[in-house]
Amino acid sequence: MKHYLIIQLARFGDLVQTKRLIATLCAREKSTVHLCVDTSLAALAQLVYPDITVHSIAAHGTGLSASEAIKAMLVDNRRAFAELTSIDFETIYNLNFSPLNFRLAALFDPDQIEGYAWHNGQEIIGLWPSMAMRWSNYRRISINLVDFWAGYCPDMIAPELVNPVATPKRGGIGVVLAGRESRRSLPVDVLSQVTKTVASSKKAEKIYLLGGNAEHAAGQALIKQLSPAIQQKTENLAGKTNWSDLVDIVGSLDTLLTPDTGTMHLAAHLGTPVSAFFLSSAWCFETGPYGEGHTVYQAITDCLPCLETQECMYDVKCLGGFTDPKFQRFLVTGKPEHAPENMIAFASGLDELGQIYTPIAGIDPDAAQREKFREFIWQYLSGKGGNVSDLDTVFAQKVYHERDWITHGKPRLTIGI
């Protein structure tokens, strides 16, 4: 029996987006897959991945008091570290560029680690994540995060085996009120219009408002803006669901209206159709819903995708397509001529590398370059050569460093980027 460990200490959405990597390791003969996550996500991880072993550590302190956090760090984490080091892992996939991930890597032989390692007091970054950091300067042509993490394995499973094709479940409409970053979410007055339009056009019998405690007030404000008939069908569940409740509700929906959130990725995992609103720093080619049967409304302005850590200098002009009255008509008809400016509507699909999005309204100005970049990455991951164009040469010069070309077998680890 071979044991594999994945260290995924990021948030809700990242946990679900690790699915293709996890499924690849589970598909290997005589394998046992272990997943290390933050304590707050342990219950969700076991629900989403019932066939693996989940280990939890206090990484973020979510939901803990100061005293509880100290105990978790000093007592519980040490117990978890001892358990992890007692297992003879074949390979460890350390997925996050963070101080804690690097320190956790120090528990293991760096030669066992793919991703981010620690050796003699130095932070070590593997070839594959180093390449990704280099191409992050070209985010408009990037690949989906699900496929990036799966790319650590040359035997990654086919993309169509990751999530089921999305189909309506006849349980009503879900509305995710907001994501962690306010600029990436639709304001309540805009979201209420979207909710009314979709609920009416689909003749929804039930609408569930979803989110955490922080979004409960926004849910109440949204309900007040709905018609009395739709209000009677709407239930504000923000702050009222545990992980099991959320899985049950999202898995029963006809569709989920959402910004780029963990709940969106959960819906894709469960085969629930997603209608996603992407703007600001959210870019569907990086973190859009995975699989077939989803729709993404992607804002397109010359400043996108931006960085959520930087202040917006343009008064969030990427919101304009969603506030345009034409958007409500487009939601009903789906006709390209009804789509607002500065927006592309994409249908989700798959190719041999993984997730793609095809325009159903609007023009994707980066399509040709993105296709060539995907071919370049697929050649690298699959080892299948192809015709080398001038554009391939440009990509190679930007993505590789000279020292990378002398790598043989397993990519050697590099210090820095």
N, C-alpha and C positions, 0 to 999 in steps of 0.2 A: 504494500500500500504506500502510495506517495502522497505526502501532505504538502499543500500549497497554502500560503498565507497572503491575503490581500489586506493592506493597511489603508483604509479609507476614512480619514478623520475630518472630511469636509461635511457639508450640510445635507439636508434631506434630498434635494435634487441630485446631488453627486452620488449619493448612495444608490439611487435607482439607475443612474446612468452608468454604473459599473457593471450592469447586467451582462453585457456581451462578454466581457472578460471573465466574469464568474461562470457563465454558461460554458465557455470554452474550456475552462479548467475542469468543470464537472464532467465534461464529455470525454476527458482523457481516461484511458483504461486504468482501473484500480487507483482512482484519485480520491482524496478527501480534501475538501476546500474549507479553509478557515477565513473568517472575515473579522477584522478588528475595527470597531467603530466607536464613536462617542456614546457614552452611556445613554444619552437622551434618545438615541436612534436604535438602540439594541432591540426593542420590541418590534419596531417597524422592520428592521433587517430580517428578523426571524419570520415575520409574516410574508415578506416579499421573497425571501430565499429559504424556504422551509427545509431544504435538503443539505444545508451547510452548517458548519459550526460557527457560532457568533461569539466573539470575545469583545468585551466593552471596557473602555477606559474613560476617565474624566478628562476630556480634551478641551471642552468649551465651558464647562460649569453651568450649562443650561438648566434652569429650574432649581438650582442648588443655592442654599444660603451660604454665607461666607464660611461658617464653621463646617458645613457639609462639604463644601468644596475643598477645604484644607484636609479633612479626613479622606476624601476621595483621592486626592493627590498623594498623600503620604502613606495611606494604608491600603486602600482598595487598588490603586494603580500598581503598587509594588506586588500585590498578590497576582494581579493580571499579568505583569511582566514575568513573574516567576513561572506562571503557567505557560506563557508563550515560549519561553526559552527552554522549557522541558520537552518541547516537541521537535522532532527532527524534520525540519522543513526542507523539501526539495528546492523550492524557490520562494522568495518573498517579493511581492509586488508592492512597493511603497509609492503611493500615487500622488501625494501632495507635497508641494514645495512650501514647507512650514518648519519653524524651529522644532516643534514637538515631533514631527515626522523624522527629522534628521536625528534627534536624540533617541527616539525609539529604534531607529536603524542601528544605533550603536550597540544594541543588544545582540546583533547578529554579524556573522562573517560578511563583509562587503561583497565577496564573490557570490554569495547566495542571492543578492538583492538586485532586482530590476527597478530602475527609477531613481530614487534618492537614497544615497547611502552615507555612511559616516566612517571615516578611517583616520586614526591617529590625530583626532581633533579637527579634521577637515571635512567640509561638506562636499560630497561627491555627487555629481549629476551624470546620469547615463546618457548615451548617445541619442536615444529616441526622444526623451524629454528635452534634451539640448536642442535638437532639431526643431521641436515644436516651439520652443522659446524664440528661435530665430524667425520662424514663419509667422509668429504672432504679430509681427509688424505688418502683415498682409491679411488682416482679419476677414476682409470681404471674400477671400477665396479659401478660407480655412475649411477643415473637416470637422464633422460632428464629434463631440467629446466622447460619446459612446464608442465610436470607431477608433478614436485615438487611444483610449485605454485598452481596448481589445488588441490594438496594434503591438502591444508588448509580446503577444504570442503569434508566432508564424503560422500556427494551426487554428487561428481564430475561426469560430463557427460562421456559417453563412449568415448574412444579415437578416434574411427572411425567417430565420429560426429564433430570433431574439424576442420579438413581440408579436402577438397575434394581429391579424388584419383588423383594424378598428371597425366595429359594427354597432349600431344603436342597440341599447339594452332595454328600451321602453320604460325607463324609470324616471323620466323627467330630465330637467336641465340643471346642471351645476354651474355656479358662478363663483369663481375665486375672486375675492374682493381686492386683494393686493399682494404683491410680492414684497421682499425685504427692502427693495429700493423703490422709493416713491416715484422716481422719474420713469421707471420701467412699467408702471401701472397706469391704468386709465383712471382719471378723477371720477368721483362718485356720480357727478351729473352726466358725464359721458357714458359711464358704465350702465347707469340706469336706462339711458336711451337704448343702448345695445341690448340690454336684458328685455326691455319691452318689445323691441322689434323681433328678436329671435323667439321669445315666448309666444308672441302672437302668430308669427309665420309658421311655427311648428305646432301650434295648438297644444302647448305644453300643459300637462295636468298638474305638474309639480315643479317648483323651482327651489333649489337649495342654495343658500349663500354660505360659502365656505371660507374659513380663515382661522386665525388665532384670536386670543383675547383682545389683542390690539386692534383687530378689525371689526369687533362687534358693533361699535358705535357707527362705523361706516356702513355696516349692514342695515342698521336701523334707519340711517339717513337715506339709503338707497330705497328701502321699502316705501318710505313716505313719498317718493317721487314716482311710484308706480300707480297705475290705475287701480281702483278698488277691486276690480275683478281679478287682476293679477296679484294684488296684495294677499288676497285670500288663499292663493296657491303657493305663496312664498314663505319659506321658513328660514330664519336666520340662525344658522348653526355655528357661526363664528365663535370659537372658544368653547364649544360644547361637545366636541368629538375627540375621542382618543384615536390611536392609530387603527385599531380594529374597526371602529365605526367609520373612519374615513375610507378605509379599503372597501367596506361593504357599500357605502353610498356611491363612491366614484365608480365602482364596478357595476353599478346598476343603471347608469345614466344613458340617455340618448346622446347627449353631447356635453362637453365641459367648456365653458367660456373662461378664459384665463390669460393672464400675462405669463411670462417665463417664470414658472414656479415649480417647486417639488411636486405639488399636486398634479400639475400638467404631466410630468414624467410618470407619476403613478398611474394616471389615466392611460397613457400609452402602454405601460406595462400590462394593464388589465384589458387592453383592447377596446377602450372607450374612446369614441371620436372626440378629438380636440379641435376647438376653434381658438387659436392663440393670437394674442396681440403683442407684437414685438416692436419696441421702439427704444430710443436712448441707447444704453449700452447692450441691450439684448439683441442678438444677431442670430437668426434662426439656423444659419449654416454651422454655427458652433454648438448651440444648445437647444435646437428645436425638437419637437416631439418625435420620437423614434418609431419608425414603422410606416405602414401604408394606411391610408384612410383619414389623414388629418389635414386641416387647413390652417395656414399661417398668414396673417395679415401683417406684412413687414413694412414698417415705415422706411422710406428711402429719401435721405437728404445727403448733401455733400459732406456733412460732419459726422455721419454714422459709419460704423458703430463707434460710440465714444467710450470714455472710461468713466465708470460710476464714481470713481474716487476724485474726479475733477469736476469743478463747478461748470454748469452749462452757461455758455456765453451768448446763447441764441434764444433764450426764453423758451426752451423746449419746443422749438419749431417743428420737431418731428411728430408732435401730437396733432398737427394740423390736419392730416388725413383722416384721423379718427373723429375730429370735431366737425368736419365737413358734412353738411346734410346729405350729400351724395352717398356717404358711407352706409347710412341706414337703408337706402334703396338698394345698394349693392349687396348688403347682407341678405336681402329677400330674393333678388333676382339672380345674383351671381353673374350677371352679364358684364363683360369687360368694359363696355362703353359706360357703365354706371359707376365704375371704380373711381375714387377720388385721385387727384394728383398726389405725387410723393408717397405712393403706396404700391406695393406689389402683393397680389394674393398668390400664394403658393399651395400646390397640392403635394403632399409628402409621398415619397416613393423610395425605391432602393436600386442600387447598382451593385456591381461585384465588390466594390470597396465598402459600401454601406449606405448611409442616409443621403438622399438627394431631395431637392425641392424644385418642382417644375412650375413655371408661371401659368396661372389661369387668367390673370388680368395684370396688365402692366408689363413693362419690359425690364428684364434683368441685365443691366449693362456689363456685369462681370461674368456672365455665363461662359463665354468662350475661354477666358483665362482660368476660371475655376475648373472647367473640364480638363484643361491641360495640366493643371496642378494636381488634380485627382489622379490622372494617368501617371504622373510622376511619382506620387506617393504609392500608388498601387504597384508600380514596378519595383519600388524599394521593398515593400512589405511582402510581396508575393515571390520576388526573385525572378519574375517573368520579364524578360527584356522586350523592347519594342522599338519602333522608329524614334530616333532621337532628333528632336527639332531644336531650333535656336532657342525657343522658349524653355525647353527642358534644360538647356545649358545654363540659362539665366537662373532657373530655380535651383540647380545644383550649386551654383556659385553662392547663392544666398542662404541655402539651407545647410550645406556641408561646410565644415572647416577642413583645411588641408590634412590635419592629423587624422580625421575620420576615415580617409581613404586607405589607411594602412591597417584598419581593423580586420581581423580574421576571426571567424567563428562568432562567439558571443561578443556583441559590441563592448569594447572596454569602457570603463568609467572615466569620465573627464572631470577635472576640477574646474568649476566655473562653467561658463557658457561658451 
